[in-house]
Amino acid sequence: MSGASPRLPAWYYGIMVLTLGISLLRETREFFFQNGPRWLYILLLAFTLSTLTTPFCRKLALRWGLVDRPGGHKIHQEPTPLLGGAAVFLGFTLPLVVNGIYSEQFIAILVSALVLFMVGVADDSRNLKAHWKLVVQLLLAFGLTFYGVCLNLLPQALPAAGIVNRCLSVIWIVGITNATNFFDGMDGLAAGLAAIVAFFLALVAMQMHSPFVGWAAVAMIGACLGFLPHNFRPWRRGEIFLGDAGSTFIGFVLASLAIYGDWADLKPVVSIFSPLLIFWIFIFDMTYITIFRVVRGKTRTFRQWIEYVGHDHLHHRMARVLGGPTQSVLFIYVLAVCLGLNALLLRYAPPFMACLLLSQAFLIVVLVSVLEANGGNGKQEEGHEKQALSAAPRKEHKTARFRRPAQSLPSSP
């Protein structure tokens, strides 16, 4: 790519290779298994694997023509390789396999996520119809409920409690999966936000003595952080995108881990609101754009809603308010951390303090909504929107069909 911005230095990769080599030694594994924190070993392994495999995924994307070209609703200005999600997938999966972390639920989540990842690659390549992708997501989410990855909001003694819990679980998994995909609209947003969500999932899992969820969440943290330097470089364009394959895989795994873990000991308020606070940015954006598009008459049918592509998501609105994509991404990071801290405090709070924490989280969302209403939604004229959103190039969450011989594309380093 002509005029490409500088990539990561050689010494950085040298440190990663050395760290990976030391991590794979049998003595290192035994030390962490017996004496050291096992989560740290998983984190380092996931981070280094994701970092080192991302350049190879970039080369494969260029060779196979998996490239996202500018045009339409997209705001990036140069063709950019997809397939970054493959590096995150490997960085998440291999450390758990190497550490012998197996369970029936883990295998079910992993196989389902792999199928969804392959569908995402096909979508990045051939631009599949939205309703077919939704059908696959519904089937995979419903199948997970038969392996214990299911909400238990209603007591089993109640009539039809099992059916209701399964339906709510499917709605949760599919909703978070697509909301994560929607947030893959600016450099570093989806991967960074996923790392923050996984961080708070890991902390809650440690508190609840749920090692599987904790280790899986830590692996996701390392995989996303390892990919991030290639994708999020403030005020410069990213080298590679997650693609639909990566963003849907990340959302599916995080949503599944959230309903597989225990959230509180006989505290229904904590059990319900803790995961909602951690994932609240995803839920808020999905709810907001649904209401906004229906009220404005932009979508009148369910099919129009799932196929609509626009610049009305939270990150687009905040970019217009704050003056650019980088500012928007950093602001959303801070917002996610604030809501995640509320979720942690909620676990140990008495009823009165729990109400105050929930009220605080609600007020935070109200303040953001007021800020958007005064500055974001009122500045959607074509010229201003293009200027604000193109301050750092990035793609919208839909990808164009693009197949061209590898030699016509710029070579990767």
Secondary structure, 3 states (H helix, E strand, C coil): CCCCCCCCCHHHHHHHHHHHHHHHCHHHHHHHHHCCCHHHHHHHHHHHHHHHHHHHHHHHHHHHCCEECCCCCCCCCCCEECCHHHHHHHHHHHHHHHCCCCCHHHHHHHHHHHHHHHHHHHHHHHCCCHHHHHHHHHHHHHHHHHHCCCCCCCCCCCCCHHHHHHHHHHHHHHHHHHHHHHCCCCCCHHHHHHHHHHHHHHHHHHHCCCHHHHHHHHHHHHHHHHHHHHHCECCECCCCCCHHHHHHHHHHHHHHHHHHCCCCCCCHHHHHHHHHHHCHHHHHHHHHHHHHHHHCCCCCCHHHHHHCCCCCCHHHHHHHHHCCHHHHHHHHHHHHHHHHHHHHHHHHCCHHHHHHHHHHHHHHHHHHHHHHHHHHCCCCCHHHHHHHHCCCCCCCCCCCCCCCCHHHCCCCC
